[in-house]
């Protein structure tokens, strides 16, 4: 099978013919229909996330159909459409796994990072961590929901039941979660790179009541803010933008250093927190909610062999919405 492989961090992905590996207990072999290109993939490729498996097939927003069930794999059938997310396995025994926080498991495996992912014609995944997906849905439209949608949903939950919600960085995750928030009758205030009028127009098309640069002040005090831009300097700005008792949620897996800021920006029982990974429960809830919220995903298609171009376009900010690879 053909795959785009990372052999060295910072290098281009290489088109490679890989052999099909035997399935272990509980695994599925999946024919990839589509795989989203996530900002986390960019952090892996650029070496900003240490400890990646090398060589590595990136990609963790995978939609495909089951080709083969390994020994002991239950709950699925050959030909069924499934989604493979970032969380690829956990130990099931540690404190976090036993207390409903499997997303924090220290022995977890992550698709497209420590486990081979979906920039390929086929992938292998643990049946216990994949999601059943609609048989009649567009696989390309479904792919970004596997991470951009899921991490956005978890970030939104962490923000609480707030009304005025700021979103910093209006890319794949933001444009999905904004639609969920609007469906929940929240007000969205979108903050983009200063001067990025196209991104601001895009945010308004997703339901934002206001859109401006991250150097601007929203016309209303925010109840909470979600940060998807990996820019640490936005953290103090977001804290200043939320009301007392408000919450700032950092939704990315990597961020540049947060600069020093006065305690007064945090004082007033403001909360600063991060979101790490996802749980299977997040996925079950989100995929039940997504059709009711009538989410529309803005997508740019790329052939599998154009993975390097997709990653570069994401790095340089040339995308509105999500990039998706199609084998």
N, C-alpha and C positions, 0 to 999 in steps of 0.2 A: 504494500500500500504506500501511496505517496504522502509525505508529510513535510511541513516546514519546520526545520529543526534548529534550535539554538545550541551551538557548540561552545560558545565563549561569550560571556556577558559583554555587551557593547558592540558585538559583531552583528552582521546581517544574518537573518535566518537563511538556511540552505535547504533547497528542495532535495529530498532524500527518499530513496526507496527503502522502507523498513519492513522486516518480516513480521508476520502476525505471531504474537506470543500466545502460548497456551493459557487458557483461563484457569485462575485459581478458584478456590471454594468461594461461592457467593458472587462471582463476577459476571458481568455481561460484556459481550462484544457488540459494538454499536456502529452502524454505518452513519457517518456524519452527514446530515443534510445542510447544516449551517452552524457557524461558530462566530459569536460576537467578538469584537476586539475591544478589550476593556483597558482602562487606564492602569489597572494593576499589571496587565501584560507588559505595558510600557515600562513600569517600574522594575519588572523582572528582567526584561531585555536589557535595560540600561544599567543593571546592577545595583539599583537603589534598594532592592530587597535582597539581603544576603542569604546564602545557603540554598540557592536554587539547585535542583538536580540537573546535572549536565552529563551528556547531552540531554536536551529537553524539548518536547513538543509543547509549546505554550497553548493557552486557550482554555477558558473555563465557563463559557456561555454556550454550551453545546446542545444542539437539538439533533436527534437522530432516531433511527429505527433499529430495533434489536435484531442482530444477525444470529446470535448464539447465546445460550444460557450455560454458564459454567455449573459444575457440580454444586448442588445445594442452593442455587439461586432460585428464589421463589417470588411469587407475586406479580410476575410479568410473563409475557408471551413473545415468541419470535414474531417479528413484524410490527410490534407495538411501538408507538412513538414515545420517547422519553426525553427528559432534560437532565443534563449533568452540570451541577453547580461547582462553585469554588470549594466547598467543604466536601472532600472526597472520602474521608474516613476518620474515625476517632477511636480511642482505645476502649471506650465504654465502661471503664472501671475506675477512673480517677475521680477526685472530688467534684470537678466541674461536670463530668459526664453524669455522675449520680445525682446532681442537684439541678438538672435542667439547663446547664450552661455549657453544652457540648462545644459551642463556638469558641470556648476558651481552653479546650483540651490541649495540654502541652505536647501530646503525642499525635496530634491530628495530621492527616495528609491532605494536601491541597492540590486540586486539579490545575494543571498547567504551571505548577511551581515545584512541588516535591513529587508530583505524579504527572505522567504524560497526559496532555490535554487534547484539544480538539482542532488544532491547526493541521488537520489530516483527513484522509478519506475514512479512517476508522479510528475508534478509541475503545479503551477498556475501562470499565467503571464498576464500583461496588454497588450491587443491586440495592443495598440498604440505604444508599445515599442519593439515588436518582429519583426524579419526579415523573409520574405519569402526566403526559401533556395531551391536549386535544388532538384527535386524529385528523380533523379537518382544518386546523389552523395553518397559517403560513409559517413554515419553519424559520424563515428569515426574520419575520416580525417577532416570533417568539424568543429568538436567541438572546437579545439584550435583556429580557426579563430575568434571565438566569443569574445575573449579577447586578447590573445597573438597576433593575427593578427590585431585586431582593434587598440589596443594601440600602437603596432609597427607602423602601418600606420599613426596614428595621430602624433606620435613622428617624423616620417620621414618628414611629411608635415611641422612640426614646425622647422625642420632643414633647410628648404629652398631648392632651386634647386642647391645643391652643388655636387661637383665631388668626392673628396676624403673624405670618410665617415668612422669614427671610430665607432666601436660598442664594448662596455664594458659589459661583461657578455653574454656568448653565450648559452642561453637556448631557451625556447619555442618561446618567442617573437622575439629574435634576429635571429633565423634560418629562421623564416618566412619573417621578414622585409628585411633580407639580400637578399633573392631571389627576392623580389620586387625591391630593389635597383639595383641589377645586371640587371634585366630586363629593368630598366630605364637607363642603361649604366653608372652606378656609380662604383667607386672602393671601395671595402670594406676592411677595416683593422680591424681585430678582436683581442680583448684583453680578455684573459681568466685568470683564477687563475694561478699564476706562477707555471710552471711545469706540467700543465694539458695538456699533449700532445694529449690525446684522444679528448678533446674539440677543440684543435687547428686543428687537422685533420678533425673534424666534420665541423668546420668553413670553411676550404678550400673546403670541399665537397659541401658546400652551395654557393660557388663562391667567397670567400674571396681571394684577391690577396696576402695577408700577414696575418699571425696569430702568435701571441706570447703572453707572459705573460703580465699582467698589470704593471709589473715592467720594461718592455722593452720599447724601443723607436721605433715607426714605421719608415720605410724607407722613408716616405714622410710626409710633413706637412699636417695636416688634415684641411679640410674646415669646418667640423662639427663633432660632436660626440654624439652618443646616449648612455645613461647609463641605462642598465636594471639590473645590479647587485646592490643590496640594500646596497652599501658600500660607506658611505660618503667620505672616504679618496680618492676615485677615482675622485671626483669632481675637486680638484686642479690639479690632474694629467691630467685630460682631458683638463682643461683650458690651461695647459702648452703645450699640444699636438696640439691644434688648432691654426691656423694662426690668425693674427690680423683681426678683423671683423668676426671671426668665431663664431659658436653657439654650446653650450653644452646643450643638452636636457636630463633632468632626467625623465625617463619614468615610474618609479615605484610609487606606492601609499605610500610606506614606505621606509625609508632609515635611516641608522645609522647617527649620528651627523656628520656634515661636519666640519673638523678641520679648525682652523685659517690658512689663507694663505696670502701671501703678495699681496698688491693691484696690483703690477706689473703683476701678473698672469691673472688678469681680464682686466687690462688696454689695450688700443689698440682697444677699441670698441668691445671687445669680449662680447658675450651675454650668460648669464646663466639663464635657464628657466626650469619650470616643465611642465609636462602634467598631467591633471587631468581628469579622467573618459573618456567619449566619447560623441559624439552627434549622433543622428539618421542619420544625414547627413553623418557622417564618415562611418557608416555602409553601407548606400546605395552606396557610392563611392567605398568602399573597396570590397564589394561583386560583384560589376560590374567589377572591375579590376582583382580580384584574378584569375579567369579562364584564362584571357589573359596573366597573368604573369606565368601561369603553375606552381603554387606553389605546392611543394611536402612536406608534413608534416611528420617528423620523429616521430613515435608514439610507446609508450609502453602501451599495454592493461592491464587493471585490472578489475576483477569482482567488482561489487558494494560493496560487503562485504569486499573487500580488500582495501577500501578507506584509512584506517590508514597506510597501507604499502605504498600506493602511496604517501601520504603526507610525510611520513618518508623518502622515497627515494628522494623526492624533497628537503627536508630539508638538507639531507646529501650530496647532489650533486651527486647522483648516476644515474641521468637521462641524456640522450642525447635527445634533442627535448622535446616532450610533453607527459605527462601521461593522459590517458583517461579512465574513468570508464564506464563500460557497464553493465546495469541492466540485 
